[in-house]
Amino acid sequence: MRRRPTTFLLNRARSELDEPANGSPDAIPVAQGIGIIANQRYIHSMLNVTFRRFHVFLSVVETGTFAAAANKLEIAQPSVSAHIAALERQVGGRIFERRRGRRPVLTELGESVLVHARELMAEATEMNANVISIRSREGHRVVFACQRTLANFVLKTHITRFTLDHPEFHLVLRIGTQEEVLNDLRNGIADIGCFLSNDAPRGLGSEAVGKERLLLVASPDHPLTKRRNVKAADIEKYGFVGAASASLFGRSVAKLMASAGIRKVTFVAQVTEHQFLRELVVAGVGISCSTENSVLKDIQDGTLKQIQFDGPELALDIRQASPIHSRENPAISALLEFLRRDRTEVVPASSK
C-alpha cells in the first residue's frame, strides 16, 4: 500500500527528533532511493512549502521550460523563476540545473522533491473534491471571490444588499487580486468570481455584467490638469503610477491605454495596494489610470483632478465567472441572478 507523503514526512521528523542524524544539522544528505530524505531541515521545509510553489514547479517539469510554464499558468516568467528560487531556498539546494540555451534538468534533490510534490498535489486534489462534495450538500452557502477594487469601490453596496435581502443564505466573500480570484475559481474554492477585464479567462465560464470606467487622474497642480483636450502624445511625456506591469490588472490597463493611443507609458512607481497608489498620486509623483469609483470622491473633494483626455472612453468589463462544471444550489443561483439583474446599476451614475 502506498504510504501517504505527509504521514511519511511527519514520521521521519519524529524519528530524527528522537535520534538525531550524525553530522551537521544543516547538511542535506539525499539517500540513494528516490524520495528517502533523512534530514530534519529538509522535512520541515517540505511541510512548509506552499501548494502554489509546488504547482509552479510541476508546471516547469511538465512543460520543460520556465517560459512554457509561465504561459501555461498565465503569469510572467520572472514570477516562475521567483517561485522556483523560493522553493530551492526552502529545501536547501538546487532542484534544477540551469544552462543558457538548454532546458532545465532536475537534480537528484529535484527528483526527490518531484515525488513528494506529485503525491501532495494529488492528495490536495482529492481533498478539494471531497470539500466540493460536502459543500454541494449544504445548499445555502455560496463562496464569492471578488477583485479588491470591485469589492471595495464598485460592488460594496450590491454585496451588502444581497446579504440583507437573502438572510437564508450564507455568503462567504473572498477579496483579493485578479490572480487570486481566478485561482479560487479554478481550484474549486469559489463558486462565483468577479473581476475587471475585457478578455474572457481561459477554462472558465464568464460573462460581462457591467462596465467600469477608468479615469486619468493627477494631483491638482499637475500641468495636464490645467488643460483641455489633452492628446495621447502629451500624456506620454509624463510619468505614471500604476499596478505591477506583470499583473493581470496591470496588463489589462496597459492594453486599454494602448488601444486609446497611449502606448509609451513610463512608470515612476508601481504598487499593489490602491491606498498607497492614491497617496503617491496625491503627492504629485505621477499620473494614474484608475477605476472611476476608486477616485470619484477624491475628484469631488478636489484632492485629485481628472485629466481631460481627448480620446476614446477607457472602460473595462466587470466580468462574472464560474467553473464550467460548477455545482448548483439555491444560494449560487440567487447570487448569479442578482448580479445579472443589477448589471445596469453597477455602472456609476456619473458615467451615464
N, C-alpha and C positions, 0 to 999 in steps of 0.2 A: 504494500500500500504506500502511496506517495506521501511523504512527510510534509506537513504544511510548513512553508518557509518561515512564517512569523514564529511559530512554536519552536522550530529548529533553532532560530537565532536566539530566542529567549533562553532556551535550554543551554545553548553554548555559553551565553553570557553568564548564567548562574554557575555553570561548571567552572568557568575561569575565575569567577569571584571567589569560589571556594579553593581552587587550586591554580594560582597564577602561573602562567607560562613562563619558562626561563627566558632571559634576555630582556632587552629594553622594552618597556611598556609602549613605546612609540613605534616599535618595529611593526611591519605589516607582513608577516610570513604568509605565503599563499601555498596551500598544500597541493600535492600533485593531482588529486582528484578535483575536478572542476566543481566549484561551489562549496568546498570544505575550507572555510576560512577560520583559522583559530587565533583570532586576535580581538581583544575586548574593544579597543578603539574602533576597529572596523565594524564590529557588530552594532555598537551603539550608534555609529554614524549611519549605518544602513537603516536602523529603525527610525531615524530622524529625517531621512531623505523624503522630500515631498513627491507625491504622485505625479505632479506636473513635470518634475525633472526626469523621472522615470519615463514619462510619456515622450518627452523630447529625445531622450537617449535612445529609446526603442525606435523612434522615427528615423533617427540618423542611421541606426543599424539596418532598418528595413529598406530605406531609400538609397543608402550608400554614400550620401554626401550631406554636408551641412546645408548647402543651398537647396537641395531637393527636400530635405526635412522642413526647412523654413517655408517652402512653397506649399507643402502638404498641410502644415499647421497654420498657414496664413499669418505668419509672423515674420519679422525681419531676421536676416541671417545673424546679425550681431546678438540677437536675443537667444538664438540657438547656441551660439558659442558661449554666451554667459551662463546658460543653464548647464552646459557640459563642464565648464570650468568650476562652477559651484559644486557640482556632483563630485568632481575629482578632488576638490578640497575636502569634502565630507568623507570620502572613502580613503583619503590619504595617499593617492597615487594616480598616475595617468591611466585612463581607460581606453584611450585611443593613441595610436602612433600617427602623427600628422607629418606629412611631407608635401611640400609645394608641388602641385601638379598631379598628385596621386590621391586616391580615395583613402579616407581614414581607415586604419586597421585596428581591430580590437587587440589590446594587450592581454596578458594572462589574467591580470586583475579585471580587465574589462569583460572577459569571457565569464568570469565568476559573477560579476555584477549582473550580466545579462541573464543568467539562470534565475537569480533571485528576482530581478525586475519583471521577467515574464510571469513568474508564478504569483508575485504580489499583485500585478496588474490583473491577472486572471481572477484572483480572489476578489479584487475590488469590483470587477465587472459583475461577478456573481453576487456580491453584496448589494450593488446598485439594483440588480434585477429583483433581489428579494425586497429591497426597500420600495421599489416601484410597485411590486405586487401587493405589499402591505398597504401602501398609500391608496392604491386603486380601490381597496375595500372601504376606505374611510368615507368617500362620497361627498364630504362637505369641507374639504380642505383644498386650497389652491396655492401653489408657490409661484409668485410673480417676481421675475428678475427684471430690474429696470436700470437703465443707464443713469448715472448720478445726475447729470444735467436735467434730464427729463423728470426724475423723481423730485428734485429739489425746486425746480422752477416752472415746469410745464404741466405735469400731471398730478401735482400735490393735492389740489382740491378735488380732482376727479377720483383719485385713490381714496381720499377721505370720505367722499360722498358714497362711493361704492360700499365701503365698510359700514357706514351708517345705515344705508338702505338695505343691507343684507346681513343683519346680525346673526343669521343662522349659519353663515359660512365663516370658516377660519382662514383668514388671509395671512400668508407668510410672505413678507416683502424683503427681497434681497437686492440691495443697491450696490452698484459697482461700475467698473469701466465697461465699455462695449465688449471687450475681450472676455471679461468675466461673465457678462450676460450670455454671450454665445456659448461659452464653456458650460455654464449651468444647464443650458438647453440641450446641448449635445451629450452631456453626461447624465441626463435624466434627472437632474436635481430640480430643475424648474419646469413648470407646466406651460407657462407663457412668459414671453420676454418682450420688452420694448426698448428700442434704441434709435438713434438718428443715423440714417444712411439712405442714399439714393440707389444703392445696389442691394439686391436680394442676396442673403447669405447662402452659401452652398450647404446642402444637406439638411435644410430646414424649410418648413412651410412658412411663408410670410406674406404680408400684405401691408400697404400703406394705409394708415388710419388718420392721417393728418399731415400738416406741414409746419415746420418751424423756420421762421426767417432768421437769417444771420445778418448782423449789422457790423459795419466797420466803425469802431469807436476809438477815441483817444482822449487824453486829458484836454480840458478846455483851452489851454494855451498852446496846443499843437498847431502848427501853421496850416494844416489842411482843414481844421475845423472852422476856420475863418473864411473858407472859400465855398463857392457853389460849383456844381457840375464838375467835380474832381475826376480827372481821367485816370485810367489804369496806370499809364506811364508815370504819372505824378506820384501815385501811391507806391509804386515800386522803388521810388527813391528813398523811402523811409523804412526804418527797422520795425519788425513785428514782435509781439509777444504772443505765444500760442502754445498749443498742445504739442507733445512729442511727435516728431515727424513720422516715426515708425508706428505709432498707434493707429488703430483703425479710424478713430475720430479725426486725428491729425491728417491722415491720408484723404479722408472724405472732404475736409475743409480745403485742403490744398487743391484737390481735383475740382472742387466747386469754384474756387477763385480763379484757377487757370481757365476754366470754361468761360469766365466773365472777362478774361483778358489780363488778369493779374497773375503773371506766370513767374516772374522773378521776385521771390519773397525772401528777404534776408531776416533771419531770426536773431534778435539780440538776447532773447531769453525764451526758454521753453519750460513749462511747468505742468504738473499733472493735476493740481487742485485749483478750482475756479477762484477761491478766495485769495490765494496768493497771486494768481494771474491778475485779478482785479486790482490788487494793491500796486502791482508794477505799472499797470496802465494808468491808474490814477496819478501815480508819481511822475508820469511822463517818460517812462522807459521806452514805450513804443506803441504801435497800433495793435488792436486786437480785432479779429473777426469772431464775434461771439454770438451765441444764440440770443434772440431778442428778449426773451423772458428773463434771461440772467442779467441783463444790463438796463432793462426798461426803467426800473426805479432810480438807478444812478443817473440816467439821462433826464428823467423828470426832475430830479433834485439838483441838476447842474453839476454833479460830480464828474460825469463823463459827457462828452458830446459826440453825436453821430457825424461821421464824415459823409457829405452829400455825394455819394458815388454816382458818376454818370455812366451807368452800365446796367446790365440786366439784374433783376432781383436775385439775391442769394438766398436759397432755401434748401433745407434737407427734409426728406420724408421722415415722418415718425412711423417707424415700422413695428408692426406687431408680429411676433414669430412664435412658432411652437414646433416641437418634434413632429416629423412626418407621421410617425406611428404613435401619436400621442394617446394617452388614456382619456376617457371621458367620464365626467361626473358632473353633478348639478352646479358645483362651485365654479369649475372651469368654464362650463358653458355660459354661466351667468356673467363672468368677467369678460369673456370674449365678446358677448353680445353688448355688454356695457361699453367696451372700448370702441366697437364698431358704431354703435348708436351715437356716441359722443364725439365722433371724428370731427365734425364741423366746429364743435366747441373747443377743441384742442388748440385751434389757431387763435392767437391773441387778438383782442378787439382792435388794437392799434394797427393790425396788418390787414384788416378787412376794408 
